Amino acid sequence: MQRGQSMTYKHFVNNSWIVPAPIRVQQPLCRWLPFAPFAVLRIPNAAAPLHNWKMNSRLPLATAAWHATLNLGFARVGERTVLCENRHMGPLRVQKALYPEGDAVCQAIVLHPPSGIAGGDHLVISAAVATGAHAQLTTPGAGKWYRSSGELATQRIDLSASEGATLEWLPQESIVFDGARARMETRVSLAADSRFIGWDILCLGRTAAGERFEHGHFGLFLTVDRDKRPLWLERGQFSGSDPILTSPTGWAGHTVCGTLLCSFPELPQHATALLEALRTIAPTDGAPHGITALPGLLVARYLGDSSEAGRLWFVELWKILRPVCCGRPAVLPRIWNT
């Protein structure tokens, strides 16, 4: 099969490929990988040498871009939160609604079968939680931003919670490969009495492979507003080997940065006690960190070199915050253990 051809796939038997929906072959297939049934395959025939940044990705430069959207809607029906809207185009999916805590909380695992975002890809994810509903969104593994030959890759996430709704956005970390050119944008819109906990963890380079983010460009935008009034607005951009990455006023030579945000109507009354409890917990790697309460918003920051340590720290903070913010004890998503 040649590049650019479509094929169908159910399983791999006797060297035959059968797929439930057409997918594009970006390179001649070199081996089978057990992706999801609707997997998009972008596989090189051989791994590239790590010492050459232009070839340091284990995936090839993509020659065809993916434009994908996922629109989710959650509503409360009686005592149950239901996934009332689940529309997608391209390789973004939520396969089914999960209820590990019972009917009140609907958990959705956002899947991106290609497992990474390449140059020219554009992903849009939106999730709206209606009045009184409680939705928890997470991901099955780390997101990846692959190196690019020049085209920009983008991801936009739009989250909203209506009156009395609760929204948890708990993705695993995003890894930015050396040579990536990307922009990540997240917008959170809250009603006057809704509740929100969310985090993002960004890793520059694949440090386990000895890689640093020395080439490429990355931009990010994060905003949270309540009742159409801004609570948090953060915008940044940097290039590989940018002085801000080593400056003590920036990344200070570290490779992992994380932000946790929590907002709920009763926060002003609980802020002092929460800060006292949260500040007793530190990242296991001893990395620089901080927790503060702003008007209407609690913020925790991690700056270190271990995505695992940063994520585990956020989980421990979430265990304290969730009962106060959401009125429910913390139950770890099972997908995190796989």
Helices and strands as residue ranges (DSSP letters): E 6-7, E 12-13, E 16-17, E 23-24, G 53-55, E 67-77, E 80-89, E 106-109, E 122-129, E 134-138, E 143-145, E 153-161, E 166-170, E 174-176, E 181-190, E 195-204, G 207-209, E 217-226, E 229-239, G 243-245, E 256-263, H 267-278, E 289-294, E 297-304, H 307-326, G 334-337
